[in-house]
Structures are given as C-alpha cells and as structure tokens.
C-alpha cells in the first residue's frame, strides 16, 4: 500500500500560476494579530502552523482513554483487554524490586524521623538516632569508614529519606568513585509510589486499577535482572515518588489488583502507556520502527475526547526556528510530511528549493519523532499548515507613487489577513487575503513611506518583509549655474546633493541645498561639460535616498 503524503509546497512569484488578493480596507483598523498572537521575527521565513492530537508516544494504553472507558462503566479488566488485545491476566510471585534513586553523586543526605540502622558490607549493623547524615565517597558514618555496600533501614513506623521518604531500604555503594543509591522495596509498595505519580488519584477506581496492573506489568517486563538495579525512578522507566505521593485511592487500586499482571504467550507483556491518544493509539512498529508485537497495535480510543490534549495547536514554528532546532543548513521553503500506517507523521522532509510542482524534497529528512521532540510537540500525530510572504526582489527602493506586488503562499489556514506597519507607526489591518486555488498570493500595494508587511491570523503572524520607499526626484531643464527640480512627496528641509562620478566610478558630492516648502529645490553649481552627475535627495524619516538617473552636463 502506498504511504499517503501530505505535501506542502512553497513557490516563487515567477512560478505563480494564479493570484490571490487582499481586499481593500481602511488602514486605521487594528491588526488581527494582537496581544495573544505570536509574531515571528522579521526575516524568519515561512511560518508553519502545526496542529495535532494526543500527548505521548501513542503505544499501548491511553490514560485519559482509560478514564473515559471507566466513566462509561468498563472494568479494569475490560480496559486492559482493549488496549492490549489478545492478552490475559496472570499473577506474579515477584515481591521485591530495586529502583535507582541517585547515581554519580559526591555526597548523599540520608535521614529518618525515627532511629535507623546502617548495615555495612561486612554484615555489621550500626545504630543511628533519628535525624540526618551526609555521606561522602569515603563512606564514613560517625567518623568511621565502612565497607560497601551500606544498607540503610528505618525503625518501626518510619521511612528512610533521600530527598523524599521511601519505603523499604536504601542501599548505597561506590561506582567509579561516586555514590549510587538504590531503593530495595517491595513490588506493591513500589507501585504505591508509582500509580499516583503516573495518573491523577482523583480518577475512577477502574482507571486507577488498570494503571496499577499496567505499571506492575511494565516494571516486571522491563526489569534489569542481571544489573545492579531493576528500574529508574523517572520516565526512563516509570515515575516513582515514594511515600510522599501516596494516596488512599491509588493504594486501594494497587491492593485491589495485588500481584496481577498482563500476560501474552506465557510472558509478561510490555504494557506501555501514555497520556492521550487523540482518538486512536499507534502500533509499536509505526512508532519506533521495530518489529510488530501482536498486542501493541493501533486501536480506536473513543473516550479519549475528555483529555485537554485530545486536540492541540496551532503551534507556530518559523522556518528559522525549524532550521535552528533541527540543525538544517540553507533555506527552508516548505516541509513535506509522510504518514505511517497509524496515521502519524513518519517522516518530515525539508524542501530547500522553491517550486509549485510536487517533487522530491531537496533537503534533509527527519523522523516524525525527531521533529516532535526538537520542536516540543505533544505527539507525532500532527499536520502542518503554512503561510509565507516573500521579501520583494527589488534591490533598489520603490519610487514614491509606484506599486509593488507582494507574493506569498497560504495553505491549510483560513482567516488570513495582510497587515502593514508604516515607518514609526503600529501594525494595522490592510484586509483579508484570498489565496488562489494553489495557495499562491499576488498582493499589489502602493506604500507612500517605508512599510513593513506581514500575513497574520489572530493566533500568529509570519515574519514581516520591508518595502523601502524613496522620494521621486525630477530635474528641471538645465540652467546656467544651477541644478533645480522637484521631489515627491513634499519633504521640506530634506538634504539635496549634486554628485559627480569619478573615473573610478565613485560618486562625490560637490554642492548641496535643501528642499523648499513646495517640494522644489535649486542647487547653485557649475558642472563642466561632459561630466556625469546625479542628484540625490536624502530625507530620512522613513524614506530611502531618492536618486535621479545619471546625467551628462552640457556646460
């Protein structure tokens, strides 16, 4: 089956086959991109608006979806069967698990609110009063260096603490001269600290029970039996926050499912879970490019809609930001997204050459996961819309009274407007734009002063482009001993220079004057016959210098 491709193509003005337009409107209207709008920096290139669904890797059980099922009367057994199809429930005899709490530390501060003991590597037990000790790499306790490993255990009714309290014991040893701390704890006690860290404790009992079984199964399926510890205390395994996070509801869910695990073909299942699917989970083969697993396939998630992350976006990302975050060299005109079998973005390809034709991308290609991670997106289930406004190609300023045609592309976005900001002013609405059928825009404008333009929606604005405007300078008929003429618009006091060209093709001012109140000027000067000269009016205040065409003095 051919993989569907969502193609986003940017074009140069010369390739535009149809034009859009901007509706005329008063220039004193407020901009559509206001306080809550994200405006890209000038010169940052096309602006991509990324919208998507879900949060997380998409494999296995959707936690919001599980809560949705529970609210619709499903039991935890039914929830697990839905997200891990073909599995059954079994039980485990495992009672203890080892969780890495700290690694590579120079010192560790351990404490307990009750008297506790430390047992050294030689088997000797050392009693300590309630309170804290700071352990260094010399492994000294009360001034005495003890052989590793050291096992700290609280007395009756207490807990050992390392930043936060934990059930079980804390074992400390040395690895490459640094301290490592491992919590040796009962499996069910471990889950008491995991479930409330992974799922809101206020959720329904069936959802919490499904989470307890999934967490128990995941811990056993991923445990590092031959290693010094089984699990990390963070999202590399599961988030484990010890006693401080325990709640009555989550502890009850762990107890109600004590020892239960998800099984497939006689083995503990890899029960991946995540926040929000967006409406359908993803197969493990599509998500991570690994061989398929029968119970980790895409399944519908009809009750995931209760999640605030079911739909998200748009997230504005400029071409410049994309290039920086993904380390892309050169221009980015567009992005092409290729979907995988689960409907997520499998690949994002950079289009580095402008063209309206659908063709092979000319830039690098990234996985959807790499793009999602680099840009901070919630998932790989996303689509990309785009708007772009090109910098006008003219290398010289626009003459006052002339028009310029702005070119751009809008695709997948509605409600786009053209905005302008004249020199020294604020952004104002020009009017809504209507793209042609291919998304292209041709927007004729007649700025009367240097003006910035941008395309905008209420949520985001593309980086602005600037059109520099210069006064129009016209010379009067030659007269002996003076050069005179007019300039528009009328800019009284603007500097007028008469410049001559040297043999090295450089221009040098030989006489100056200023513009009169009516826009005329007269510069007293005598220029030898055959000399090439020009007149330059430099007004400043939002105008580029206006220059006449080179003239040949007749004497």
WOFENUR-V498964 format. One record per residue. N is the residue number from 1. D_CENTER is the distance of its C-alpha to the mean C-alpha in whole Angstrom. Layout:
n:d_center
N:D_CENTER
N:D_CENTER
This chain:
n:d_center
1:31
2:29
3:26
4:24
5:22
6:20
7:20
8:19
9:21
10:21
11:25
12:27
13:30
14:32
15:31
16:31
17:33
18:33
19:32
20:30
21:31
22:31
23:33
24:35
25:35
26:36
27:34
28:34
29:32
30:29
31:25
32:23
33:20
34:21
35:20
36:17
37:16
38:13
39:15
40:13
41:16
42:19
43:19
44:15
45:16
46:15
47:13
48:11
49:11
50:9
51:11
52:12
53:14
54:15
55:13
56:14
57:16
58:18
59:21
60:25
61:25
62:23
63:23
64:23
65:25
66:28
67:28
68:28
69:31
70:33
71:33
72:35
73:37
74:36
75:37
76:35
77:37
78:36
79:32
80:32
81:34
82:32
83:29
84:31
85:34
86:37
87:37
88:39
89:39
90:41
91:42
92:42
93:44
94:42
95:42
96:40
97:37
98:36
99:32
100:31
101:30
102:30
103:31
104:31
105:33
106:35
107:36
108:36
109:37
110:39
111:41
112:43
113:44
114:47
115:49
116:48
117:49
118:47
119:49
120:49
121:49
122:53
123:53
124:54
125:53
126:52
127:52
128:50
129:50
130:48
131:45
132:43
133:43
134:41
135:41
136:41
137:41
138:45
139:45
140:47
141:48
142:51
143:51
144:52
145:50
146:49
147:49
148:46
149:44
150:44
151:44
152:44
153:45
154:45
155:49
156:49
157:47
158:44
159:41
160:40
161:37
162:34
163:32
164:33
165:36
166:36
167:39
168:40
169:41
170:39
171:40
172:39
173:40
174:39
175:37
176:38
177:39
178:36
179:36
180:35
181:35
182:35
183:36
184:39
185:38
186:40
187:37
188:38
189:37
190:34
191:33
192:34
193:31
194:29
195:29
196:28
197:25
198:24
199:25
200:26
201:30
202:30
203:30
204:33
205:35
206:35
207:31
208:31
209:34
210:32
211:29
212:32
213:33
214:30
215:29
216:33
217:33
218:29
219:31
220:34
221:32
222:30
223:33
224:34
225:37
226:39
227:36
228:37
229:34
230:33
231:30
232:27
233:26
234:23
235:20
236:22
237:24
238:24
239:24
240:27
241:28
242:32
243:35
244:33
245:30
246:33
247:34
248:37
249:36
250:34
251:37
252:39
253:36
254:36
255:40
256:41
257:39
258:41
259:41
260:39
261:37
262:35
263:37
264:37
265:40
266:42
267:39
268:36
269:33
270:29
271:28
272:24
273:23
274:19
275:18
276:18
277:19
278:18
279:22
280:23
281:22
282:21
283:24
284:24
285:25
286:22
287:19
288:20
289:23
290:26
291:29
292:29
293:31
294:33
295:31
296:28
297:27
298:26
299:27
300:27
301:26
302:27
303:27
304:23
305:23
306:24
307:20
308:18
309:15
310:17
311:16
312:12
313:11
314:11
315:7
316:8
317:7
318:10
319:12
320:12
321:9
322:9
323:12
324:11
325:9
326:11
327:14
328:15
329:19
330:20
331:19
332:17
333:18
334:17
335:15
336:17
337:16
338:19
339:19
340:21
341:24
342:22
343:20
344:17
345:15
346:17
347:16
348:14
349:17
350:16
351:19
352:20
353:24
354:24
355:26
356:27
357:28
358:26
359:27
360:25
361:22
362:23
363:20
364:19
365:17
366:15
367:15
368:13
369:12
370:11
371:8
372:7
373:8
374:6
375:3
376:4
377:5
378:9
379:11
380:12
381:14
382:12
383:13
384:13
385:15
386:15
387:17
388:19
389:22
390:23
391:25
392:29
393:31
394:34
395:34
396:37
397:36
398:37
399:41
400:41
401:42
402:41
403:38
404:34
405:33
406:29
407:27
408:24
409:22
410:21
411:20
412:19
413:19
414:22
415:23
416:22
417:24
418:25
419:25
420:27
421:28
422:31
423:32
424:32
425:31
426:28
427:26
428:28
429:28
430:30
431:30
432:28
433:27
434:28
435:27
436:30
437:30
438:27
439:25
440:26
441:27
442:30
443:31
444:34
445:34
446:37
447:35
448:38
449:36
450:33
451:30
452:27
453:25
454:22
455:21
456:19
457:19
458:19
459:15
460:14
461:16
462:16
463:17
464:21
465:24
466:27
467:30
468:33
469:36
470:40
471:43
472:46
473:49
474:52
475:55
476:59
477:62
478:63
479:65
480:67
481:66
482:62
483:59
484:58
485:56
486:53
487:49
488:47
489:46
490:48
491:47
492:50
493:50
494:48
495:49
496:51
497:51
498:54
499:52
500:54
501:53
502:55
503:56
504:52
505:51
506:49
507:50
508:52
509:52
510:56
511:56
512:54
513:55
514:53
515:52
516:55
517:54
518:55
519:52
520:55
521:55
522:58
523:58
524:62
525:62
526:64
527:62
528:64
529:65
530:63
531:60
532:56
533:55
534:52
535:51
536:48
537:47
538:44
539:43
540:40
541:38
542:36
543:38
544:38
545:41
546:44
547:46
548:49
549:50
550:52
551:55
552:59
553:61
554:65
555:67
